Amino acid sequence: MKINEFQQLIEKIYFDRDSSRGLEGTHMWFCEEVGELTRALRRGQQEELEGEFADVIAWLSTLASMSGIDLQEAAMKKYARGCPRCESTPCACA
C-alpha cells in the first residue's frame, strides 16, 4: 500500500469523526499516540511498537487530510533528492 492509499483509507474510516473534533482536538489525540510510542520505545516493549507506529501514522494521516495535505506528495517534494539540506543519500551533513 502506498502512502496516499493509506491516507485515503484512514479518511474513509475516520475523517468525519476527526473533522467534527477539529484540528486542535485531533492534534491532541496524535500527541497522545506519540507519547504511547515514546513509552514503548523507552521501555523496550517490542511487542507494542508495531501497533504504536501504526497509530501514529494513522493520526498523522488524518491531520494531513484535515489540512488538505497529501502526505505522499509532501514527502516526495521534500525528500526525493535525499537529505533536504545536502541532497545526499545518505545524508552528508556535518
N, C-alpha and C positions, 0 to 999 in steps of 0.2 A: 504494500500500500504506500503510495506517495504521500508526502506531507499534505498537499492540498486535498487529497481524497480523505485523509484522516480528519482534516479540518471540516470538510463538508459533512462527514459522518457525525462529528460532535455537534455541528449546527443542527442536524436533523434531530438528534437526541435531546439537546439541552438549550438551544438558542432562545426559545420563547421564555422559558423559566429564567434563564440568566439575564435576558433583556429586561424582564419585569423587575428583577432585583436591582438592575442598574450597574453601571461600570464600577462605581466605588464599592458596592457590596460584593460584586463578583470578584473584584481585585482582592478583597479581604479573604475570601474563600481560597483564592490562588495562593496568597501568602501563608495561609494555614497549611495548605498542602506542601508548600516548600519547607515549612517548619517540620512537618512529618518526615519528609525526605531527609532533612538535615539530621533529625534524631536517629533515623535508621542508619545513615552513614556513620555517624559518631559512635553508635553502639555496635556497629559491625553486624547488623541484622540483615544478612544476605537474603534470607527468605522474604523479607519485607520490601526490598529495594525495587523489584520489578513492578509491583503494584504502585509504589510511591512515584516512581519515574513516570508510569502511565498516567497517574492522576495529575501530575504537574503538567505534562504536555497537553492533557485534555483541557485543563483550566487555562493554560496559555493560549490554546487554540480558540477557546470561546472568547477570551479577552480580545484577541486579534480580530475575530469575526465581528464582535460588537464595535470595534474601532474601524472597521472597513479595511483591514489589512489582510492580504493573502500571505500567510507565513512562508510558503514555498518561494514565492516571488521575492519577498523581502530578504530571505536567507540567500537566495542566489545573487541578488543585486549586491549584497554586502560581501559575500564570501566566495564568489565564483572564481576570482583570481588568486585565491589563497588568503593570507593574512591581509586585512583591510589596510594596515599600515605599511607593511613592507612588500606586499603582494607576493610573498614566497610561501611555498609549501614544502617542508614545514616552515613555520614562522622563523625568521632570522633576526627578529628584533632583539636588541640588547636587553 
